Amino acid sequence: MSDHVYKLIEIVGSSPNSIEDAIQNAVTRAGQSIRNLRWFQVIETRGHIDNGKVAHYQVTLKIGFTLESGDKVS
């Protein structure tokens, strides 16, 4: 196995439908601008209540991805 270096970012996904959709929305969007996504970790789950009902889900994720040679680590 070769040595890999990973970077972590923190993002928030949201959805009016479910926690799972909020996670998928975050991962899908991150994948549009970041290559080599490898894993995610749910850090926080929260939501918005409107008129006594859940109106929106928000999920904070840490996403890890592999750095390629030449990538900046900042």
mmCIF file of the C-alpha atoms, coordinates in Angstrom:
data_MODEL
# 
_entry.id   MODEL 
# 
loop_
_atom_site.group_PDB 
_atom_site.id 
_atom_site.type_symbol 
_atom_site.label_atom_id 
_atom_site.label_alt_id 
_atom_site.label_comp_id 
_atom_site.label_asym_id 
_atom_site.label_entity_id 
_atom_site.label_seq_id 
_atom_site.pdbx_PDB_ins_code 
_atom_site.Cartn_x 
_atom_site.Cartn_y 
_atom_site.Cartn_z 
_atom_site.occupancy 
_atom_site.B_iso_or_equiv 
_atom_site.pdbx_formal_charge 
_atom_site.auth_seq_id 
_atom_site.auth_comp_id 
_atom_site.auth_asym_id 
_atom_site.auth_atom_id 
_atom_site.pdbx_PDB_model_num 
ATOM 1  C CA . MET A 1 1  ? 0.000   0.000  0.000  1.00 0.00 ? 1  MET A CA 1 
ATOM 2  C CA . SER A 1 2  ? 1.404   3.381  -0.926 1.00 0.00 ? 2  SER A CA 1 
ATOM 3  C CA . ASP A 1 3  ? 1.519   6.282  1.492  1.00 0.00 ? 3  ASP A CA 1 
ATOM 4  C CA . HIS A 1 4  ? -1.368  8.727  1.170  1.00 0.00 ? 4  HIS A CA 1 
ATOM 5  C CA . VAL A 1 5  ? -1.856  12.189 2.577  1.00 0.00 ? 5  VAL A CA 1 
ATOM 6  C CA . TYR A 1 6  ? -5.400  13.333 3.249  1.00 0.00 ? 6  TYR A CA 1 
ATOM 7  C CA . LYS A 1 7  ? -7.033  16.681 3.849  1.00 0.00 ? 7  LYS A CA 1 
ATOM 8  C CA . LEU A 1 8  ? -10.215 17.270 5.861  1.00 0.00 ? 8  LEU A CA 1 
ATOM 9  C CA . ILE A 1 9  ? -12.788 19.948 5.196  1.00 0.00 ? 9  ILE A CA 1 
ATOM 10 C CA . GLU A 1 10 ? -15.991 20.745 7.045  1.00 0.00 ? 10 GLU A CA 1 
ATOM 11 C CA . ILE A 1 11 ? -19.208 21.436 5.153  1.00 0.00 ? 11 ILE A CA 1 
ATOM 12 C CA . VAL A 1 12 ? -22.935 21.606 5.900  1.00 0.00 ? 12 VAL A CA 1 
ATOM 13 C CA . GLY A 1 13 ? -25.530 19.860 3.742  1.00 0.00 ? 13 GLY A CA 1 
ATOM 14 C CA . SER A 1 14 ? -29.236 20.555 3.938  1.00 0.00 ? 14 SER A CA 1 
ATOM 15 C CA . SER A 1 15 ? -32.521 19.090 2.764  1.00 0.00 ? 15 SER A CA 1 
ATOM 16 C CA . PRO A 1 16 ? -36.221 19.568 3.462  1.00 0.00 ? 16 PRO A CA 1 
ATOM 17 C CA . ASN A 1 17 ? -36.702 15.780 3.149  1.00 0.00 ? 17 ASN A CA 1 
ATOM 18 C CA . SER A 1 18 ? -34.298 13.859 5.399  1.00 0.00 ? 18 SER A CA 1 
ATOM 19 C CA . ILE A 1 19 ? -30.931 13.630 7.113  1.00 0.00 ? 19 ILE A CA 1 
ATOM 20 C CA . GLU A 1 20 ? -29.809 11.134 4.463  1.00 0.00 ? 20 GLU A CA 1 
ATOM 21 C CA . ASP A 1 21 ? -30.687 13.589 1.685  1.00 0.00 ? 21 ASP A CA 1 
ATOM 22 C CA . ALA A 1 22 ? -28.781 16.340 3.497  1.00 0.00 ? 22 ALA A CA 1 
ATOM 23 C CA . ILE A 1 23 ? -25.688 14.101 3.636  1.00 0.00 ? 23 ILE A CA 1 
ATOM 24 C CA . GLN A 1 24 ? -26.026 13.118 -0.018 1.00 0.00 ? 24 GLN A CA 1 
ATOM 25 C CA . ASN A 1 25 ? -26.489 16.744 -1.083 1.00 0.00 ? 25 ASN A CA 1 
ATOM 26 C CA . ALA A 1 26 ? -23.301 17.737 0.758  1.00 0.00 ? 26 ALA A CA 1 
ATOM 27 C CA . VAL A 1 27 ? -21.233 14.876 -0.680 1.00 0.00 ? 27 VAL A CA 1 
ATOM 28 C CA . THR A 1 28 ? -22.556 15.399 -4.207 1.00 0.00 ? 28 THR A CA 1 
ATOM 29 C CA . ARG A 1 29 ? -21.836 19.127 -4.124 1.00 0.00 ? 29 ARG A CA 1 
ATOM 30 C CA . ALA A 1 30 ? -18.351 18.637 -2.665 1.00 0.00 ? 30 ALA A CA 1 
ATOM 31 C CA . GLY A 1 31 ? -17.618 16.103 -5.415 1.00 0.00 ? 31 GLY A CA 1 
ATOM 32 C CA . GLN A 1 32 ? -18.317 18.746 -8.059 1.00 0.00 ? 32 GLN A CA 1 
ATOM 33 C CA . SER A 1 33 ? -15.273 20.778 -7.023 1.00 0.00 ? 33 SER A CA 1 
ATOM 34 C CA . ILE A 1 34 ? -13.029 18.354 -5.060 1.00 0.00 ? 34 ILE A CA 1 
ATOM 35 C CA . ARG A 1 35 ? -11.433 15.215 -6.480 1.00 0.00 ? 35 ARG A CA 1 
ATOM 36 C CA . ASN A 1 36 ? -10.608 11.999 -4.637 1.00 0.00 ? 36 ASN A CA 1 
ATOM 37 C CA . LEU A 1 37 ? -13.284 12.127 -1.913 1.00 0.00 ? 37 LEU A CA 1 
ATOM 38 C CA . ARG A 1 38 ? -12.706 9.168  0.426  1.00 0.00 ? 38 ARG A CA 1 
ATOM 39 C CA . TRP A 1 39 ? -14.931 9.372  3.507  1.00 0.00 ? 39 TRP A CA 1 
ATOM 40 C CA . PHE A 1 40 ? -17.273 11.514 5.570  1.00 0.00 ? 40 PHE A CA 1 
ATOM 41 C CA . GLN A 1 41 ? -18.029 11.817 9.263  1.00 0.00 ? 41 GLN A CA 1 
ATOM 42 C CA . VAL A 1 42 ? -21.234 13.336 10.625 1.00 0.00 ? 42 VAL A CA 1 
ATOM 43 C CA . ILE A 1 43 ? -20.250 15.934 13.225 1.00 0.00 ? 43 ILE A CA 1 
ATOM 44 C CA . GLU A 1 44 ? -23.603 17.531 13.984 1.00 0.00 ? 44 GLU A CA 1 
ATOM 45 C CA . THR A 1 45 ? -27.243 17.109 13.042 1.00 0.00 ? 45 THR A CA 1 
ATOM 46 C CA . ARG A 1 46 ? -29.750 19.896 13.480 1.00 0.00 ? 46 ARG A CA 1 
ATOM 47 C CA . GLY A 1 47 ? -32.921 21.190 11.898 1.00 0.00 ? 47 GLY A CA 1 
ATOM 48 C CA . HIS A 1 48 ? -35.401 23.971 11.511 1.00 0.00 ? 48 HIS A CA 1 
ATOM 49 C CA . ILE A 1 49 ? -38.901 23.766 13.002 1.00 0.00 ? 49 ILE A CA 1 
ATOM 50 C CA . ASP A 1 50 ? -41.798 25.633 11.443 1.00 0.00 ? 50 ASP A CA 1 
ATOM 51 C CA . ASN A 1 51 ? -45.311 25.538 12.928 1.00 0.00 ? 51 ASN A CA 1 
ATOM 52 C CA . GLY A 1 52 ? -44.430 22.578 15.136 1.00 0.00 ? 52 GLY A CA 1 
ATOM 53 C CA . LYS A 1 53 ? -43.063 20.427 12.279 1.00 0.00 ? 53 LYS A CA 1 
ATOM 54 C CA . VAL A 1 54 ? -39.598 19.678 10.969 1.00 0.00 ? 54 VAL A CA 1 
ATOM 55 C CA . ALA A 1 55 ? -39.108 21.987 7.994  1.00 0.00 ? 55 ALA A CA 1 
ATOM 56 C CA . HIS A 1 56 ? -35.441 21.449 7.150  1.00 0.00 ? 56 HIS A CA 1 
ATOM 57 C CA . TYR A 1 57 ? -32.530 19.183 8.115  1.00 0.00 ? 57 TYR A CA 1 
ATOM 58 C CA . GLN A 1 58 ? -28.906 20.368 8.331  1.00 0.00 ? 58 GLN A CA 1 
ATOM 59 C CA . VAL A 1 59 ? -25.957 18.013 8.740  1.00 0.00 ? 59 VAL A CA 1 
ATOM 60 C CA . THR A 1 60 ? -22.374 19.120 9.382  1.00 0.00 ? 60 THR A CA 1 
ATOM 61 C CA . LEU A 1 61 ? -19.834 16.760 7.836  1.00 0.00 ? 61 LEU A CA 1 
ATOM 62 C CA . LYS A 1 62 ? -16.097 16.362 7.855  1.00 0.00 ? 62 LYS A CA 1 
ATOM 63 C CA . ILE A 1 63 ? -15.057 15.083 4.434  1.00 0.00 ? 63 ILE A CA 1 
ATOM 64 C CA . GLY A 1 64 ? -11.662 13.534 3.784  1.00 0.00 ? 64 GLY A CA 1 
ATOM 65 C CA . PHE A 1 65 ? -9.979  13.434 0.410  1.00 0.00 ? 65 PHE A CA 1 
ATOM 66 C CA . THR A 1 66 ? -6.625  12.311 -0.935 1.00 0.00 ? 66 THR A CA 1 
ATOM 67 C CA . LEU A 1 67 ? -4.141  15.008 -1.868 1.00 0.00 ? 67 LEU A CA 1 
ATOM 68 C CA . GLU A 1 68 ? -2.478  14.692 -5.239 1.00 0.00 ? 68 GLU A CA 1 
ATOM 69 C CA . SER A 1 69 ? 1.144   15.644 -5.759 1.00 0.00 ? 69 SER A CA 1 
ATOM 70 C CA . GLY A 1 70 ? 1.303   19.383 -6.297 1.00 0.00 ? 70 GLY A CA 1 
ATOM 71 C CA . ASP A 1 71 ? -1.826  20.110 -4.213 1.00 0.00 ? 71 ASP A CA 1 
ATOM 72 C CA . LYS A 1 72 ? -1.485  22.893 -1.658 1.00 0.00 ? 72 LYS A CA 1 
ATOM 73 C CA . VAL A 1 73 ? -2.065  21.891 1.969  1.00 0.00 ? 73 VAL A CA 1 
ATOM 74 C CA . SER A 1 74 ? -3.332  25.275 3.193  1.00 0.00 ? 74 SER A CA 1 
# 
